[in-house]
């Protein structure tokens, strides 16, 4: 459905300020977060994680998304904050 295999540079640049929020380096939660946001933008449905998987590369399966959400290795409150530069 979608042929992107890496996060676009402009998306990476825009979201880079959130990278320190994600402390789990081994699981690359920051990159999974970027893919979830891209998929939410493209999805017309309810935005469930299972529906979002169709917009992500095949390597990112439903289990990967659930591990990121449940890990507790990131601070959801800080992601939701808007910081003025």
N, CA, C and O atoms as a Maestro MAE file, in Angstrom:
{
 s_m_m2io_version
 :::
 2.0.0
}

f_m_ct {
 s_m_title
 :::
 protein
 m_atom[340] {
  # First column is atom index #
  i_m_mmod_type
  r_m_x_coord
  r_m_y_coord
  r_m_z_coord
  i_m_residue_number
  s_m_chain_name
  s_m_pdb_residue_name
  s_m_pdb_atom_name
  i_m_atomic_number
  :::
  1 25 0.817 -1.196 0.000 1 A "UNK " " N  " 7
  2 3 0.000 0.000 0.000 1 A "UNK " " CA " 6
  3 2 0.863 1.263 0.000 1 A "UNK " " C  " 6
  4 15 0.537 2.250 -0.659 1 A "UNK " " O  " 8
  5 25 1.951 1.218 0.737 2 A "UNK " " N  " 7
  6 3 2.783 2.405 0.893 2 A "UNK " " CA " 6
  7 2 4.224 1.968 0.724 2 A "UNK " " C  " 6
  8 15 4.628 0.961 1.305 2 A "UNK " " O  " 8
  9 25 5.006 2.690 -0.048 3 A "UNK " " N  " 7
  10 3 6.328 2.203 -0.413 3 A "UNK " " CA " 6
  11 2 7.482 2.805 0.394 3 A "UNK " " C  " 6
  12 15 8.638 2.524 0.076 3 A "UNK " " O  " 8
  13 25 7.227 3.603 1.404 4 A "UNK " " N  " 7
  14 3 8.312 4.163 2.209 4 A "UNK " " CA " 6
  15 2 8.913 3.093 3.117 4 A "UNK " " C  " 6
  16 15 8.191 2.303 3.725 4 A "UNK " " O  " 8
  17 25 10.231 3.078 3.200 5 A "UNK " " N  " 7
  18 3 10.905 2.130 4.083 5 A "UNK " " CA " 6
  19 2 11.699 2.828 5.180 5 A "UNK " " C  " 6
  20 15 12.217 2.169 6.082 5 A "UNK " " O  " 8
  21 25 11.802 4.157 5.114 6 A "UNK " " N  " 7
  22 3 12.461 4.906 6.180 6 A "UNK " " CA " 6
  23 2 11.675 6.196 6.432 6 A "UNK " " C  " 6
  24 15 10.933 6.679 5.576 6 A "UNK " " O  " 8
  25 25 11.862 6.721 7.614 7 A "UNK " " N  " 7
  26 3 11.151 7.948 7.993 7 A "UNK " " CA " 6
  27 2 11.689 9.099 7.142 7 A "UNK " " C  " 6
  28 15 12.903 9.288 7.071 7 A "UNK " " O  " 8
  29 25 10.811 9.873 6.495 8 A "UNK " " N  " 7
  30 3 11.281 11.008 5.691 8 A "UNK " " CA " 6
  31 2 12.085 12.003 6.535 8 A "UNK " " C  " 6
  32 15 11.822 12.179 7.725 8 A "UNK " " O  " 8
  33 25 13.046 12.633 5.912 9 A "UNK " " N  " 7
  34 3 13.961 13.542 6.610 9 A "UNK " " CA " 6
  35 2 13.211 14.704 7.251 9 A "UNK " " C  " 6
  36 15 13.521 15.086 8.380 9 A "UNK " " O  " 8
  37 25 12.241 15.268 6.558 10 A "UNK " " N  " 7
  38 3 11.521 16.413 7.131 10 A "UNK " " CA " 6
  39 2 10.711 16.008 8.362 10 A "UNK " " C  " 6
  40 15 10.556 16.807 9.286 10 A "UNK " " O  " 8
  41 25 10.198 14.788 8.388 11 A "UNK " " N  " 7
  42 3 9.485 14.298 9.575 11 A "UNK " " CA " 6
  43 2 10.475 14.089 10.716 11 A "UNK " " C  " 6
  44 15 10.202 14.454 11.859 11 A "UNK " " O  " 8
  45 25 11.620 13.504 10.400 12 A "UNK " " N  " 7
  46 3 12.655 13.301 11.408 12 A "UNK " " CA " 6
  47 2 13.097 14.629 12.008 12 A "UNK " " C  " 6
  48 15 13.243 14.741 13.225 12 A "UNK " " O  " 8
  49 25 13.306 15.619 11.178 13 A "UNK " " N  " 7
  50 3 13.733 16.939 11.670 13 A "UNK " " CA " 6
  51 2 12.665 17.581 12.555 13 A "UNK " " C  " 6
  52 15 12.986 18.199 13.570 13 A "UNK " " O  " 8
  53 25 11.404 17.435 12.173 14 A "UNK " " N  " 7
  54 3 10.317 18.043 12.947 14 A "UNK " " CA " 6
  55 2 10.131 17.368 14.301 14 A "UNK " " C  " 6
  56 15 9.793 18.032 15.281 14 A "UNK " " O  " 8
  57 25 10.346 16.064 14.366 15 A "UNK " " N  " 7
  58 3 10.100 15.320 15.601 15 A "UNK " " CA " 6
  59 2 11.351 15.095 16.442 15 A "UNK " " C  " 6
  60 15 11.269 14.507 17.520 15 A "UNK " " O  " 8
  61 25 12.497 15.550 15.971 16 A "UNK " " N  " 7
  62 3 13.758 15.283 16.660 16 A "UNK " " CA " 6
  63 2 13.771 15.826 18.092 16 A "UNK " " C  " 6
  64 15 14.458 15.275 18.952 16 A "UNK " " O  " 8
  65 25 13.029 16.885 18.353 17 A "UNK " " N  " 7
  66 3 13.013 17.449 19.710 17 A "UNK " " CA " 6
  67 2 12.403 16.487 20.723 17 A "UNK " " C  " 6
  68 15 12.609 16.647 21.926 17 A "UNK " " O  " 8
  69 25 11.647 15.482 20.248 18 A "UNK " " N  " 7
  70 3 11.046 14.501 21.147 18 A "UNK " " CA " 6
  71 2 11.958 13.303 21.412 18 A "UNK " " C  " 6
  72 15 11.629 12.464 22.251 18 A "UNK " " O  " 8
  73 25 13.080 13.202 20.728 19 A "UNK " " N  " 7
  74 3 13.957 12.041 20.861 19 A "UNK " " CA " 6
  75 2 14.421 11.804 22.300 19 A "UNK " " C  " 6
  76 15 14.470 10.646 22.715 19 A "UNK " " O  " 8
  77 25 14.765 12.832 23.086 20 A "UNK " " N  " 7
  78 3 15.190 12.575 24.471 20 A "UNK " " CA " 6
  79 2 14.094 11.969 25.354 20 A "UNK " " C  " 6
  80 15 14.402 11.399 26.400 20 A "UNK " " O  " 8
  81 25 12.845 12.079 24.962 21 A "UNK " " N  " 7
  82 3 11.740 11.514 25.740 21 A "UNK " " CA " 6
  83 2 11.787 9.990 25.712 21 A "UNK " " C  " 6
  84 15 11.370 9.340 26.670 21 A "UNK " " O  " 8
  85 25 12.287 9.421 24.634 22 A "UNK " " N  " 7
  86 3 12.325 7.972 24.462 22 A "UNK " " CA " 6
  87 2 13.681 7.458 24.926 22 A "UNK " " C  " 6
  88 15 14.696 7.671 24.264 22 A "UNK " " O  " 8
  89 25 13.687 6.777 26.073 23 A "UNK " " N  " 7
  90 3 14.939 6.367 26.702 23 A "UNK " " CA " 6
  91 2 15.408 4.982 26.273 23 A "UNK " " C  " 6
  92 15 16.554 4.626 26.549 23 A "UNK " " O  " 8
  93 25 14.581 4.198 25.618 24 A "UNK " " N  " 7
  94 3 14.942 2.825 25.247 24 A "UNK " " CA " 6
  95 2 15.598 2.832 23.864 24 A "UNK " " C  " 6
  96 15 14.912 2.828 22.841 24 A "UNK " " O  " 8
  97 25 16.921 2.840 23.848 25 A "UNK " " N  " 7
  98 3 17.662 2.918 22.596 25 A "UNK " " CA " 6
  99 2 17.580 1.605 21.823 25 A "UNK " " C  " 6
  100 15 17.460 1.622 20.598 25 A "UNK " " O  " 8
  101 25 17.641 0.473 22.513 26 A "UNK " " N  " 7
  102 3 17.665 -0.820 21.849 26 A "UNK " " CA " 6
  103 2 16.408 -1.062 21.017 26 A "UNK " " C  " 6
  104 15 16.490 -1.648 19.937 26 A "UNK " " O  " 8
  105 25 15.274 -0.630 21.492 27 A "UNK " " N  " 7
  106 3 14.018 -0.903 20.794 27 A "UNK " " CA " 6
  107 2 13.674 0.177 19.770 27 A "UNK " " C  " 6
  108 15 12.684 0.042 19.051 27 A "UNK " " O  " 8
  109 25 14.458 1.231 19.688 28 A "UNK " " N  " 7
  110 3 14.231 2.312 18.717 28 A "UNK " " CA " 6
  111 2 12.818 2.880 18.818 28 A "UNK " " C  " 6
  112 15 12.150 3.082 17.803 28 A "UNK " " O  " 8
  113 25 12.371 3.133 20.031 29 A "UNK " " N  " 7
  114 3 11.013 3.628 20.229 29 A "UNK " " CA " 6
  115 2 10.767 4.968 19.549 29 A "UNK " " C  " 6
  116 15 9.646 5.248 19.123 29 A "UNK " " O  " 8
  117 25 11.791 5.788 19.442 30 A "UNK " " N  " 7
  118 3 11.604 7.071 18.760 30 A "UNK " " CA " 6
  119 2 11.188 6.854 17.310 30 A "UNK " " C  " 6
  120 15 10.293 7.538 16.812 30 A "UNK " " O  " 8
  121 25 11.828 5.908 16.630 31 A "UNK " " N  " 7
  122 3 11.490 5.666 15.222 31 A "UNK " " CA " 6
  123 2 10.107 5.042 15.092 31 A "UNK " " C  " 6
  124 15 9.375 5.349 14.151 31 A "UNK " " O  " 8
  125 25 9.746 4.174 16.023 32 A "UNK " " N  " 7
  126 3 8.395 3.601 16.005 32 A "UNK " " CA " 6
  127 2 7.370 4.717 16.223 32 A "UNK " " C  " 6
  128 15 6.320 4.733 15.579 32 A "UNK " " O  " 8
  129 25 7.675 5.644 17.127 33 A "UNK " " N  " 7
  130 3 6.803 6.798 17.367 33 A "UNK " " CA " 6
  131 2 6.624 7.618 16.091 33 A "UNK " " C  " 6
  132 15 5.511 8.038 15.775 33 A "UNK " " O  " 8
  133 25 7.711 7.847 15.359 34 A "UNK " " N  " 7
  134 3 7.615 8.592 14.094 34 A "UNK " " CA " 6
  135 2 6.700 7.873 13.109 34 A "UNK " " C  " 6
  136 15 5.878 8.507 12.449 34 A "UNK " " O  " 8
  137 25 6.839 6.553 13.006 35 A "UNK " " N  " 7
  138 3 5.989 5.791 12.090 35 A "UNK " " CA " 6
  139 2 4.523 5.838 12.517 35 A "UNK " " C  " 6
  140 15 3.636 5.933 11.669 35 A "UNK " " O  " 8
  141 25 4.263 5.772 13.814 36 A "UNK " " N  " 7
  142 3 2.874 5.842 14.290 36 A "UNK " " CA " 6
  143 2 2.256 7.183 13.914 36 A "UNK " " C  " 6
  144 15 1.110 7.230 13.469 36 A "UNK " " O  " 8
  145 25 2.993 8.263 14.086 37 A "UNK " " N  " 7
  146 3 2.455 9.573 13.708 37 A "UNK " " CA " 6
  147 2 2.202 9.673 12.207 37 A "UNK " " C  " 6
  148 15 1.179 10.217 11.791 37 A "UNK " " O  " 8
  149 25 3.111 9.158 11.393 38 A "UNK " " N  " 7
  150 3 2.895 9.157 9.945 38 A "UNK " " CA " 6
  151 2 1.658 8.347 9.575 38 A "UNK " " C  " 6
  152 15 0.857 8.767 8.739 38 A "UNK " " O  " 8
  153 25 1.511 7.193 10.198 39 A "UNK " " N  " 7
  154 3 0.367 6.341 9.901 39 A "UNK " " CA " 6
  155 2 -0.941 6.995 10.344 39 A "UNK " " C  " 6
  156 15 -1.958 6.868 9.662 39 A "UNK " " O  " 8
  157 25 -0.923 7.694 11.480 40 A "UNK " " N  " 7
  158 3 -2.131 8.400 11.929 40 A "UNK " " CA " 6
  159 2 -2.549 9.476 10.942 40 A "UNK " " C  " 6
  160 15 -3.739 9.703 10.726 40 A "UNK " " O  " 8
  161 25 -1.573 10.135 10.350 41 A "UNK " " N  " 7
  162 3 -1.877 11.170 9.363 41 A "UNK " " CA " 6
  163 2 -2.518 10.559 8.126 41 A "UNK " " C  " 6
  164 15 -3.441 11.136 7.552 41 A "UNK " " O  " 8
  165 25 -2.031 9.391 7.712 42 A "UNK " " N  " 7
  166 3 -2.512 8.762 6.482 42 A "UNK " " CA " 6
  167 2 -3.803 7.965 6.659 42 A "UNK " " C  " 6
  168 15 -4.524 7.750 5.685 42 A "UNK " " O  " 8
  169 25 -4.106 7.525 7.868 43 A "UNK " " N  " 7
  170 3 -5.248 6.647 8.107 43 A "UNK " " CA " 6
  171 2 -6.559 7.420 8.127 43 A "UNK " " C  " 6
  172 15 -6.650 8.501 8.708 43 A "UNK " " O  " 8
  173 25 -7.565 6.853 7.486 44 A "UNK " " N  " 7
  174 3 -8.898 7.466 7.477 44 A "UNK " " CA " 6
  175 2 -9.831 6.823 8.488 44 A "UNK " " C  " 6
  176 15 -10.920 7.341 8.738 44 A "UNK " " O  " 8
  177 25 -9.428 5.709 9.071 45 A "UNK " " N  " 7
  178 3 -10.295 4.953 9.970 45 A "UNK " " CA " 6
  179 2 -10.237 5.451 11.405 45 A "UNK " " C  " 6
  180 15 -10.045 6.636 11.677 45 A "UNK " " O  " 8
  181 25 -10.411 4.497 12.308 46 A "UNK " " N  " 7
  182 3 -10.462 4.803 13.734 46 A "UNK " " CA " 6
  183 2 -9.089 5.113 14.325 46 A "UNK " " C  " 6
  184 15 -8.998 5.722 15.391 46 A "UNK " " O  " 8
  185 25 -8.039 4.707 13.652 47 A "UNK " " N  " 7
  186 3 -6.689 4.955 14.154 47 A "UNK " " CA " 6
  187 2 -6.226 3.926 15.155 47 A "UNK " " C  " 6
  188 15 -5.377 4.225 15.994 47 A "UNK " " O  " 8
  189 25 -6.770 2.701 15.088 48 A "UNK " " N  " 7
  190 3 -6.300 1.651 15.986 48 A "UNK " " CA " 6
  191 2 -4.923 1.179 15.535 48 A "UNK " " C  " 6
  192 15 -4.559 1.331 14.369 48 A "UNK " " O  " 8
  193 25 -4.165 0.611 16.458 49 A "UNK " " N  " 7
  194 3 -2.814 0.181 16.125 49 A "UNK " " CA " 6
  195 2 -2.808 -0.886 15.031 49 A "UNK " " C  " 6
  196 15 -1.910 -0.904 14.189 49 A "UNK " " O  " 8
  197 25 -3.800 -1.773 15.038 50 A "UNK " " N  " 7
  198 3 -3.857 -2.802 13.992 50 A "UNK " " CA " 6
  199 2 -4.075 -2.180 12.623 50 A "UNK " " C  " 6
  200 15 -3.490 -2.635 11.640 50 A "UNK " " O  " 8
  201 25 -4.904 -1.152 12.541 51 A "UNK " " N  " 7
  202 3 -5.137 -0.476 11.261 51 A "UNK " " CA " 6
  203 2 -3.905 0.309 10.818 51 A "UNK " " C  " 6
  204 15 -3.623 0.406 9.624 51 A "UNK " " O  " 8
  205 25 -3.181 0.862 11.769 52 A "UNK " " N  " 7
  206 3 -2.013 1.666 11.433 52 A "UNK " " CA " 6
  207 2 -0.872 0.826 10.874 52 A "UNK " " C  " 6
  208 15 -0.028 1.343 10.142 52 A "UNK " " O  " 8
  209 25 -0.834 -0.454 11.207 53 A "UNK " " N  " 7
  210 3 0.254 -1.329 10.731 53 A "UNK " " CA " 6
  211 2 0.310 -1.412 9.212 53 A "UNK " " C  " 6
  212 15 1.382 -1.649 8.655 53 A "UNK " " O  " 8
  213 25 -0.809 -1.226 8.530 54 A "UNK " " N  " 7
  214 3 -0.794 -1.327 7.068 54 A "UNK " " CA " 6
  215 2 -0.047 -0.163 6.411 54 A "UNK " " C  " 6
  216 15 0.318 -0.264 5.240 54 A "UNK " " O  " 8
  217 25 0.186 0.916 7.117 55 A "UNK " " N  " 7
  218 3 0.909 2.072 6.574 55 A "UNK " " CA " 6
  219 2 2.396 2.051 6.932 55 A "UNK " " C  " 6
  220 15 3.147 2.934 6.516 55 A "UNK " " O  " 8
  221 25 2.814 1.064 7.687 56 A "UNK " " N  " 7
  222 3 4.194 0.992 8.159 56 A "UNK " " CA " 6
  223 2 4.964 -0.063 7.379 56 A "UNK " " C  " 6
  224 15 4.367 -0.918 6.725 56 A "UNK " " O  " 8
  225 25 6.298 -0.003 7.450 57 A "UNK " " N  " 7
  226 3 7.095 -1.046 6.797 57 A "UNK " " CA " 6
  227 2 6.755 -2.417 7.388 57 A "UNK " " C  " 6
  228 15 6.340 -2.508 8.543 57 A "UNK " " O  " 8
  229 25 6.927 -3.476 6.606 58 A "UNK " " N  " 7
  230 3 6.575 -4.824 7.092 58 A "UNK " " CA " 6
  231 2 7.322 -5.253 8.355 58 A "UNK " " C  " 6
  232 15 6.830 -6.100 9.101 58 A "UNK " " O  " 8
  233 25 8.500 -4.682 8.605 59 A "UNK " " N  " 7
  234 3 9.264 -5.054 9.793 59 A "UNK " " CA " 6
  235 2 8.584 -4.588 11.080 59 A "UNK " " C  " 6
  236 15 8.794 -5.175 12.142 59 A "UNK " " O  " 8
  237 25 7.782 -3.549 10.990 60 A "UNK " " N  " 7
  238 3 7.080 -3.028 12.169 60 A "UNK " " CA " 6
  239 2 5.714 -3.696 12.257 60 A "UNK " " C  " 6
  240 15 4.759 -3.297 11.591 60 A "UNK " " O  " 8
  241 25 5.653 -4.694 13.076 61 A "UNK " " N  " 7
  242 3 4.410 -5.437 13.244 61 A "UNK " " CA " 6
  243 2 3.639 -4.903 14.444 61 A "UNK " " C  " 6
  244 15 4.125 -4.054 15.190 61 A "UNK " " O  " 8
  245 25 2.433 -5.419 14.609 62 A "UNK " " N  " 7
  246 3 1.562 -5.018 15.709 62 A "UNK " " CA " 6
  247 2 2.247 -5.215 17.059 62 A "UNK " " C  " 6
  248 15 2.116 -4.375 17.949 62 A "UNK " " O  " 8
  249 25 2.969 -6.312 17.215 63 A "UNK " " N  " 7
  250 3 3.658 -6.586 18.479 63 A "UNK " " CA " 6
  251 2 4.694 -5.525 18.822 63 A "UNK " " C  " 6
  252 15 4.877 -5.184 19.991 63 A "UNK " " O  " 8
  253 25 5.372 -5.004 17.805 64 A "UNK " " N  " 7
  254 3 6.364 -3.949 18.023 64 A "UNK " " CA " 6
  255 2 5.694 -2.694 18.571 64 A "UNK " " C  " 6
  256 15 6.203 -2.064 19.498 64 A "UNK " " O  " 8
  257 25 4.557 -2.338 17.996 65 A "UNK " " N  " 7
  258 3 3.834 -1.154 18.470 65 A "UNK " " CA " 6
  259 2 3.349 -1.339 19.906 65 A "UNK " " C  " 6
  260 15 3.449 -0.427 20.726 65 A "UNK " " O  " 8
  261 25 2.827 -2.516 20.198 66 A "UNK " " N  " 7
  262 3 2.328 -2.766 21.554 66 A "UNK " " CA " 6
  263 2 3.466 -2.757 22.577 66 A "UNK " " C  " 6
  264 15 3.281 -2.277 23.696 66 A "UNK " " O  " 8
  265 25 4.639 -3.279 22.211 67 A "UNK " " N  " 7
  266 3 5.778 -3.239 23.137 67 A "UNK " " CA " 6
  267 2 6.178 -1.806 23.435 67 A "UNK " " C  " 6
  268 15 6.512 -1.482 24.575 67 A "UNK " " O  " 8
  269 25 6.148 -0.937 22.417 68 A "UNK " " N  " 7
  270 3 6.507 0.459 22.649 68 A "UNK " " CA " 6
  271 2 5.481 1.126 23.574 68 A "UNK " " C  " 6
  272 15 5.851 1.840 24.506 68 A "UNK " " O  " 8
  273 25 4.212 0.891 23.312 69 A "UNK " " N  " 7
  274 3 3.167 1.535 24.105 69 A "UNK " " CA " 6
  275 2 3.223 1.065 25.563 69 A "UNK " " C  " 6
  276 15 3.076 1.868 26.484 69 A "UNK " " O  " 8
  277 25 3.432 -0.220 25.762 70 A "UNK " " N  " 7
  278 3 3.407 -0.795 27.111 70 A "UNK " " CA " 6
  279 2 4.731 -0.708 27.869 70 A "UNK " " C  " 6
  280 15 4.760 -0.982 29.068 70 A "UNK " " O  " 8
  281 25 5.807 -0.341 27.217 71 A "UNK " " N  " 7
  282 3 7.135 -0.442 27.827 71 A "UNK " " CA " 6
  283 2 7.334 0.480 29.020 71 A "UNK " " C  " 6
  284 15 8.032 0.114 29.966 71 A "UNK " " O  " 8
  285 25 6.747 1.646 28.997 72 A "UNK " " N  " 7
  286 3 6.988 2.594 30.073 72 A "UNK " " CA " 6
  287 2 8.346 3.270 29.960 72 A "UNK " " C  " 6
  288 15 8.776 3.951 30.891 72 A "UNK " " O  " 8
  289 25 9.025 3.093 28.836 73 A "UNK " " N  " 7
  290 3 10.339 3.688 28.627 73 A "UNK " " CA " 6
  291 2 10.249 5.068 27.991 73 A "UNK " " C  " 6
  292 15 11.259 5.603 27.534 73 A "UNK " " O  " 8
  293 25 9.067 5.645 27.956 74 A "UNK " " N  " 7
  294 3 8.905 6.978 27.400 74 A "UNK " " CA " 6
  295 2 7.853 7.706 28.215 74 A "UNK " " C  " 6
  296 15 6.986 7.083 28.828 74 A "UNK " " O  " 8
  297 25 7.933 8.997 28.217 75 A "UNK " " N  " 7
  298 3 7.068 9.833 29.041 75 A "UNK " " CA " 6
  299 2 5.987 10.457 28.167 75 A "UNK " " C  " 6
  300 15 6.252 11.409 27.433 75 A "UNK " " O  " 8
  301 25 4.774 9.924 28.242 76 A "UNK " " N  " 7
  302 3 3.661 10.400 27.427 76 A "UNK " " CA " 6
  303 2 3.300 11.857 27.686 76 A "UNK " " C  " 6
  304 15 2.874 12.566 26.774 76 A "UNK " " O  " 8
  305 25 3.468 12.302 28.923 77 A "UNK " " N  " 7
  306 3 3.152 13.706 29.227 77 A "UNK " " CA " 6
  307 2 4.087 14.649 28.499 77 A "UNK " " C  " 6
  308 15 3.656 15.690 28.003 77 A "UNK " " O  " 8
  309 25 5.372 14.296 28.427 78 A "UNK " " N  " 7
  310 3 6.333 15.175 27.736 78 A "UNK " " CA " 6
  311 2 6.115 15.176 26.236 78 A "UNK " " C  " 6
  312 15 6.366 16.187 25.581 78 A "UNK " " O  " 8
  313 25 5.651 14.059 25.674 79 A "UNK " " N  " 7
  314 3 5.370 14.020 24.240 79 A "UNK " " CA " 6
  315 2 4.220 14.949 23.913 79 A "UNK " " C  " 6
  316 15 4.222 15.592 22.863 79 A "UNK " " O  " 8
  317 25 3.237 15.031 24.798 80 A "UNK " " N  " 7
  318 3 2.063 15.868 24.563 80 A "UNK " " CA " 6
  319 2 2.289 17.350 24.805 80 A "UNK " " C  " 6
  320 15 1.458 18.168 24.411 80 A "UNK " " O  " 8
  321 25 3.395 17.714 25.443 81 A "UNK " " N  " 7
  322 3 3.679 19.129 25.711 81 A "UNK " " CA " 6
  323 2 4.111 19.830 24.432 81 A "UNK " " C  " 6
  324 15 4.796 19.252 23.587 81 A "UNK " " O  " 8
  325 25 3.711 21.043 24.312 82 A "UNK " " N  " 7
  326 3 4.234 21.832 23.181 82 A "UNK " " CA " 6
  327 2 5.230 22.844 23.742 82 A "UNK " " C  " 6
  328 15 4.920 23.618 24.648 82 A "UNK " " O  " 8
  329 25 6.409 22.813 23.186 83 A "UNK " " N  " 7
  330 3 7.451 23.728 23.637 83 A "UNK " " CA " 6
  331 2 7.674 24.791 22.602 83 A "UNK " " C  " 6
  332 15 7.806 24.498 21.414 83 A "UNK " " O  " 8
  333 25 7.715 25.994 23.037 84 A "UNK " " N  " 7
  334 3 8.011 27.110 22.150 84 A "UNK " " CA " 6
  335 2 9.512 27.262 22.054 84 A "UNK " " C  " 6
  336 15 10.184 27.262 23.085 84 A "UNK " " O  " 8
  337 25 10.070 27.392 20.852 85 A "UNK " " N  " 7
  338 3 11.522 27.546 20.726 85 A "UNK " " CA " 6
  339 2 12.018 28.896 21.215 85 A "UNK " " C  " 6
  340 15 13.218 29.166 21.170 85 A "UNK " " O  " 8
  :::
 }
 m_bond[339] {
  # First column is bond index #
  i_m_from
  i_m_to
  i_m_order
  :::
  1 1 2 1
  2 2 3 1
  3 3 4 2
  4 3 5 1
  5 5 6 1
  6 6 7 1
  7 7 8 2
  8 7 9 1
  9 9 10 1
  10 10 11 1
  11 11 12 2
  12 11 13 1
  13 13 14 1
  14 14 15 1
  15 15 16 2
  16 15 17 1
  17 17 18 1
  18 18 19 1
  19 19 20 2
  20 19 21 1
  21 21 22 1
  22 22 23 1
  23 23 24 2
  24 23 25 1
  25 25 26 1
  26 26 27 1
  27 27 28 2
  28 27 29 1
  29 29 30 1
  30 30 31 1
  31 31 32 2
  32 31 33 1
  33 33 34 1
  34 34 35 1
  35 35 36 2
  36 35 37 1
  37 37 38 1
  38 38 39 1
  39 39 40 2
  40 39 41 1
  41 41 42 1
  42 42 43 1
  43 43 44 2
  44 43 45 1
  45 45 46 1
  46 46 47 1
  47 47 48 2
  48 47 49 1
  49 49 50 1
  50 50 51 1
  51 51 52 2
  52 51 53 1
  53 53 54 1
  54 54 55 1
  55 55 56 2
  56 55 57 1
  57 57 58 1
  58 58 59 1
  59 59 60 2
  60 59 61 1
  61 61 62 1
  62 62 63 1
  63 63 64 2
  64 63 65 1
  65 65 66 1
  66 66 67 1
  67 67 68 2
  68 67 69 1
  69 69 70 1
  70 70 71 1
  71 71 72 2
  72 71 73 1
  73 73 74 1
  74 74 75 1
  75 75 76 2
  76 75 77 1
  77 77 78 1
  78 78 79 1
  79 79 80 2
  80 79 81 1
  81 81 82 1
  82 82 83 1
  83 83 84 2
  84 83 85 1
  85 85 86 1
  86 86 87 1
  87 87 88 2
  88 87 89 1
  89 89 90 1
  90 90 91 1
  91 91 92 2
  92 91 93 1
  93 93 94 1
  94 94 95 1
  95 95 96 2
  96 95 97 1
  97 97 98 1
  98 98 99 1
  99 99 100 2
  100 99 101 1
  101 101 102 1
  102 102 103 1
  103 103 104 2
  104 103 105 1
  105 105 106 1
  106 106 107 1
  107 107 108 2
  108 107 109 1
  109 109 110 1
  110 110 111 1
  111 111 112 2
  112 111 113 1
  113 113 114 1
  114 114 115 1
  115 115 116 2
  116 115 117 1
  117 117 118 1
  118 118 119 1
  119 119 120 2
  120 119 121 1
  121 121 122 1
  122 122 123 1
  123 123 124 2
  124 123 125 1
  125 125 126 1
  126 126 127 1
  127 127 128 2
  128 127 129 1
  129 129 130 1
  130 130 131 1
  131 131 132 2
  132 131 133 1
  133 133 134 1
  134 134 135 1
  135 135 136 2
  136 135 137 1
  137 137 138 1
  138 138 139 1
  139 139 140 2
  140 139 141 1
  141 141 142 1
  142 142 143 1
  143 143 144 2
  144 143 145 1
  145 145 146 1
  146 146 147 1
  147 147 148 2
  148 147 149 1
  149 149 150 1
  150 150 151 1
  151 151 152 2
  152 151 153 1
  153 153 154 1
  154 154 155 1
  155 155 156 2
  156 155 157 1
  157 157 158 1
  158 158 159 1
  159 159 160 2
  160 159 161 1
  161 161 162 1
  162 162 163 1
  163 163 164 2
  164 163 165 1
  165 165 166 1
  166 166 167 1
  167 167 168 2
  168 167 169 1
  169 169 170 1
  170 170 171 1
  171 171 172 2
  172 171 173 1
  173 173 174 1
  174 174 175 1
  175 175 176 2
  176 175 177 1
  177 177 178 1
  178 178 179 1
  179 179 180 2
  180 179 181 1
  181 181 182 1
  182 182 183 1
  183 183 184 2
  184 183 185 1
  185 185 186 1
  186 186 187 1
  187 187 188 2
  188 187 189 1
  189 189 190 1
  190 190 191 1
  191 191 192 2
  192 191 193 1
  193 193 194 1
  194 194 195 1
  195 195 196 2
  196 195 197 1
  197 197 198 1
  198 198 199 1
  199 199 200 2
  200 199 201 1
  201 201 202 1
  202 202 203 1
  203 203 204 2
  204 203 205 1
  205 205 206 1
  206 206 207 1
  207 207 208 2
  208 207 209 1
  209 209 210 1
  210 210 211 1
  211 211 212 2
  212 211 213 1
  213 213 214 1
  214 214 215 1
  215 215 216 2
  216 215 217 1
  217 217 218 1
  218 218 219 1
  219 219 220 2
  220 219 221 1
  221 221 222 1
  222 222 223 1
  223 223 224 2
  224 223 225 1
  225 225 226 1
  226 226 227 1
  227 227 228 2
  228 227 229 1
  229 229 230 1
  230 230 231 1
  231 231 232 2
  232 231 233 1
  233 233 234 1
  234 234 235 1
  235 235 236 2
  236 235 237 1
  237 237 238 1
  238 238 239 1
  239 239 240 2
  240 239 241 1
  241 241 242 1
  242 242 243 1
  243 243 244 2
  244 243 245 1
  245 245 246 1
  246 246 247 1
  247 247 248 2
  248 247 249 1
  249 249 250 1
  250 250 251 1
  251 251 252 2
  252 251 253 1
  253 253 254 1
  254 254 255 1
  255 255 256 2
  256 255 257 1
  257 257 258 1
  258 258 259 1
  259 259 260 2
  260 259 261 1
  261 261 262 1
  262 262 263 1
  263 263 264 2
  264 263 265 1
  265 265 266 1
  266 266 267 1
  267 267 268 2
  268 267 269 1
  269 269 270 1
  270 270 271 1
  271 271 272 2
  272 271 273 1
  273 273 274 1
  274 274 275 1
  275 275 276 2
  276 275 277 1
  277 277 278 1
  278 278 279 1
  279 279 280 2
  280 279 281 1
  281 281 282 1
  282 282 283 1
  283 283 284 2
  284 283 285 1
  285 285 286 1
  286 286 287 1
  287 287 288 2
  288 287 289 1
  289 289 290 1
  290 290 291 1
  291 291 292 2
  292 291 293 1
  293 293 294 1
  294 294 295 1
  295 295 296 2
  296 295 297 1
  297 297 298 1
  298 298 299 1
  299 299 300 2
  300 299 301 1
  301 301 302 1
  302 302 303 1
  303 303 304 2
  304 303 305 1
  305 305 306 1
  306 306 307 1
  307 307 308 2
  308 307 309 1
  309 309 310 1
  310 310 311 1
  311 311 312 2
  312 311 313 1
  313 313 314 1
  314 314 315 1
  315 315 316 2
  316 315 317 1
  317 317 318 1
  318 318 319 1
  319 319 320 2
  320 319 321 1
  321 321 322 1
  322 322 323 1
  323 323 324 2
  324 323 325 1
  325 325 326 1
  326 326 327 1
  327 327 328 2
  328 327 329 1
  329 329 330 1
  330 330 331 1
  331 331 332 2
  332 331 333 1
  333 333 334 1
  334 334 335 1
  335 335 336 2
  336 335 337 1
  337 337 338 1
  338 338 339 1
  339 339 340 2
  :::
 }
}
